[in-house]
Amino acid sequence: MRDDIKAAMLALKAEIVEPHEPCDGIGWLEPTEPGKLNPCKCMTVFHYLNALIEARIPRDYWWLRIEDLEIAEEYKDFCHWFNEQMANAVQHALGVLFLGANGIGKTSMQCAIGKEAIVQGHTVKYFTAQQYIEATKMKDLSLLDDYGSGRFILFDEMDKVYIKTKSNYVTKTLEDFLRRLTAQDAVFIICTNHDQKTLTEVFGQSTMSMFRRHFKIIDVAGEDYSEKLQNRWDSLMKTKVDYYADAIISMAQRMMDREIKEDDIAWEQTYRRTGA
């Protein structure tokens, strides 16, 4: 595990688990059933938020639910539908390409899908196209391996990479990355400010052909709510961080319930094989 991720996890643990009264900071309660772990609410939340840190999903999006997004209902419906069909998306390596202007909710939808993927047990990685290019130039193999380890890859700001005139290094590097990981059955959720015409001009017909085979292309339209972020800033300055908000608890509990169920099934299968 990279040191930056480990440090973030330890800092989060100090905030969530250690001062929590019901379990005295241990993270576990007395079992209600013999032989079964009984995680405290603080441990359930910490476990889920650890996964968000490992995925590098920005903290701004931890508390946002699809219902909270200021986007048209058709986009909310699509995100809900995609999350419900996620098993099929994984089986066929089918992703989503969100196109549209700044401040209309593309990254919010991207992260909402990523958080659901985490809850359903998939490895998720969020990073921008510029971060990938910088890691490639620096030959940071550890970071590149981490970026490429996701079953779901939240690839943001594909339009914001600096491209030198008369150089195809950036576009070729990004295209190779997209093709290689898609061939390995990764599911990409991509955001870009480019429209389809500009995307074709920048990356070429070949890349667009790959997008049309593997991605649902969503042209996102809507009002730029960047101005409303000023009101959110004022609100956040007056609000204490609530790690036990419904938006966190609901996802965290689903994740923990799934893992406990999977552990029970694995234990039962082992028990039967050994004939104990």
Secondary structure, DSSP 4 states (H G I P E B T S, - for coil): --HHHHHHHHHHHHHHTTT-TTTTTSSB---SSTT---B-HHHHHHHHHHHHHHHT--GGGTT--GGGS-S-HHHHHHHHHHHHTHHHHHHHT-EEEEE--TTSSHHHHHHHHHHHHHHTT--EEEEEHHHHHHHHHTT-HHHHHHHTT-SEEEEE-TT-S---TT--HHHHHHHHHHHHHHHTTPEEEEEES--HHHHHHHHHHHHHHHHHHHEEEEE------TTHHHHHHHHHHTS---TTSHHHHHHHHHHHHHHHHHHHHHHHHHHHHHT-
